[in-house]
Amino acid sequence: MATTSAVSTTSTPSAASTTLTTAATTAALNKANAQKIITALGAGSGVDVTALAQGLVDAEQAPQANLINAKITANEGRVSGYAAVSFMLKSMNDALTAIKDANSFNASTISNSNTAAMDVTAGSGAAAGSYSVQINSIALPQRSMSTGFAAPTTALNGGGAFNLSLSIHGGTATTVAMAAGSDTPQGIVSAVNAAALGVTAQLVNTGDASNPYKIVLTGTTGAAQDFALTSTAATPTLPATALGLSSQQTATDANLTVAGVTYKRSTNAITDIIPGLTLNLKATTSTTATDGTVTAGTPVSLSLARDTTQVKTNITALATAYNDLNNILNEVSNPKSTLPTYGATLVGDSMVRQVRTQVRDMMVGTSSSPGTNVGALWQMGVSIDSAGLMAVDATKLDTALKTNFADVVTTFTGNQNNRTASSPPYSTSAGFASASSAINGGAAFSLSLVSSTGTLGVSIPAASTTPQGVVDAINASNQGYTAQLVQDTSGATPYKIMVMGSLGSSGFTLAAKTDSGTTVSGMGFTNNGSGVAGDALRKITALLSPTGALITQSAGATAQNDKLKVKLADLQTRMTALLARYTTQFSAMESLVGNINSQKASLKSSTDGMMAMYTNK
């Protein structure tokens, strides 16, 4: 919703003016009905009993019905207002989603002089520059092939059981048991693959006229991944050479020279030589003679220029979404708004102020994962003025992207990828040897949890100065954070304390201090905030959730209207009964007045006759 599209010159009568008009009409109707009664009683003429009864019922029903309908209209307006705000919040979430992942900042222009030899991808930490890469060899796996067999089911051991022995790089051999009846080429392939020892097996058909089936074994890339497969039989004896394995390819490391330095790696996907770049080696650029002499060829020339066009577009889209939200908040809360359907629907509603304040705080505060030099939006040229509008200073943003690109990424994303709106902020401690390891020498200390909403403290008594004790103390404090003890699968200190916030909470930092204020040794915490974009996405999603304030308030207004419609129906039922009673009463009155008038006429006639007799007239 563009900010210029929210203005309309069309206005509708207010509920108050409509109520005043109806009241004036009702008063005029009451006066007319009263006059009808006076005329009927005085003149004895016929009365429209139906119209008279209906007029009196309308006079009683209209004020009550108008009051109920005004409340229903107001609640319907509130529902529309909440829907408009929700729609704009969803649009803002879309803008945040585009910049919540570090990978969304990875766009780069890469010049590669030899794509046949190497592919290159850039990550968020890649720096612009030029590189020369000589590929002397690529990493290869060992490949061995058996002799040929007549069929996949050819028995190699007369149907008897035997064992395969597989060792990697001369290490301890692992036994692969072959059950009776599985002594076939296909049985060996299945057994080797099921063992999952780093060697894969495949049965190929070479097309040979007599023995076309061969077993091909392939290891993992790298010189230290060579393997040996032998066989030993029970009864009868299966010779070690029964498979007739021959080497088809030797396991080798990748060897490459970058900026004059030669590197060896066991894989062709290399991520740790040029920061931020992944090199995927495919072929050599040099030649190796039979005596091992390497002749350098033409090296691969790489140049990297970071493309920030999409990043700037995404940040500008965020500012537009924020301003559209601010505009609709202004319209729904402005009693003089002329915006059709949504204008003036949430006048005086505290929800408007709550949403405006929360979303603004998400944008103006320091990131839960600040960079070294840039840690907030204003430091990259994104600001909010006194009118609540967000502006992007293109010059400052360009400067931040050129000089502190990694900080910008960290500030927006916390260097995280694929975290969802349902991923709460969390922090993890350093590792401990066990759940009962002593912390701070068994002396009491305190934890402080600092977020954009304030600082909370948790006291850790001497009896709880273990990883499990800290977890229990945090959970017992009931301050909106939960803790658990997690265990890595390796290492001498596998136990870590993980502290999590709630879905809608801010990112936070943790610090452990002794009573004298010094840092507790071995209790360092790593903040895992999701940055400005990730944190805002999580909080807005919480606002929009079925239990969030907007949906709850909208459902409340709808529920009120359901009750008001019942009251309106009850009122109609009462007025229908009242109309029937009035109609009966007025019909009886009309009959009585008619009888009296008839007697009156008869008496007058008799009196007139008597007078004529006495007066001879």
Order of alpha helices (4+ residues) and beta strands (2+ residues): alpha-alpha-beta-beta-beta-beta-beta-beta-alpha-beta-beta-beta-beta-beta-beta-beta-beta-beta-beta-beta-alpha-alpha-beta-beta-alpha-alpha-beta-beta-beta-alpha-beta-beta-beta-beta-alpha-alpha
